[in-house]
Amino acid sequence: MKFVLLCKRYYTNKDLILDKFGRLFYLPVELKKQGFEVVVIAADYRNNFSLHQTIEGVDFYSIPLNLANIFSFFTHTNKIIKANQPDILMASGDTHFGVIGYVLSKQLKIPFLFDIYDFYPSFGTNKLPGMKTAFYTLLKRASLLICASEPLKQISEQYNKSVVIIENGVDTQLFKHFDKKIARQALNLPLDIKIVGFFGSLTERSGPQLIEACKLVKEQYPNMLLLLAGKLDLAPEMIDQPWIKYLGFVSQTEVVKMINACDVVTLPYELKGDNTAKQIQMSNACKIAEYLACQIPVISTRVSNYQEFFQHAPQSFCEANDSNDMANAIILQFEIPQIEPFPEHLTWENLTKKLIHRIDNLFNKSL
């Protein structure tokens, strides 16, 4: 069976092709391993040249997309799709990719899958006239909706009963537990202190509560270190502290070392502003599966359905927007660690098998 994915090249501050990151990379690669012929067409907002690269048997096409070349993007995409004659087409990453994918699927008379890994109406592009209407229209018309979280599934089911949850999974060959001492030595970190970590975009919705909580933790653990990496969207002076170590953008291999170097890792999402809060309440952070695979104690704010991932480690949770509660939770995880067993369904292999099952059902219904 031939499968085409239409998406964007850069998402969650990672490069789909060079970083080999996330669901938009691993689902196509696993589909290929499990017998599909797969092509990925990725819109590139940053560069003005096209690229074709084959990775693990999957053809990845990167095509420039901006306001000046929308027509050429559509023409190039249409040419690749018609040359490959797919049996199924999936779009992901934002509402406008869904619109393009839906139109092309109708032309080819093939099933259209809409992958919703975030609440797209909260994205900046959805401020354009008609985009939010287009999103809900796509929910109704897709052959199958693929949702990254239970809250997204609940919204989608109001418009279409053909829905499946495919969470953000993890590559367990890369993300796995290893000795804390080895990890700290590799990162040149002290062996005799407590380390709290967060590795993702540092914004007003993920940074201030964590920083304030760690200030409180330091009253009991003066040598505590807050280890951070990722895009910085906070004022630099907020992290310009001797007890905060910020490493900027790092590779996935380095992230694995950083997670394993920590005593506690965090999902410190705050609920600020109606639009941002709704997006967080719909989300399924990629870091959940990564943390679970590394088997390190976690502290998460109570957002979305994150508690479902930590049913055996209830002390992993604290209230959003409450630094005192987060500080107490971190200290408890220091002193009496609870670790959630890794759920095997979050491997990309098993998630892809689940997706294939639903794809097979689509074609069986059409017979």
Secondary structure, 3 states (H helix, E strand, C coil): CEEEEEEECEECCEECCCCCCCHHHHHHHHHHHCCCEEEEEEEECCCCCCEEEEECCEEEEEEECCHHHHHHHHHHHHHHHHHHCCCEEEEECCHHHHHHHHHHHHHHCCCEEEEECCCHHHCHHHHCCCHHHHHHHHHHHCCEEEECCHHHHHHHCCCCCCEEECCCCECCCCCCCCCHHHHHHHHCCCCCCCEEEEECCECCCCCHHHHHHHHHHCCCCCCCEEEEECCECCCHHHCCCCCEEECCCCCHHHHHHHHHHCCEEEECCCCCCHHHHHHHHHCCCHHHHHHHHHCCCEEEECCCCHHHHHCCCHHHEECCCCHHHHHHHHHHHHHCCCCCCCCHHHEHHHHHHHHHHHHHHHHHHHC
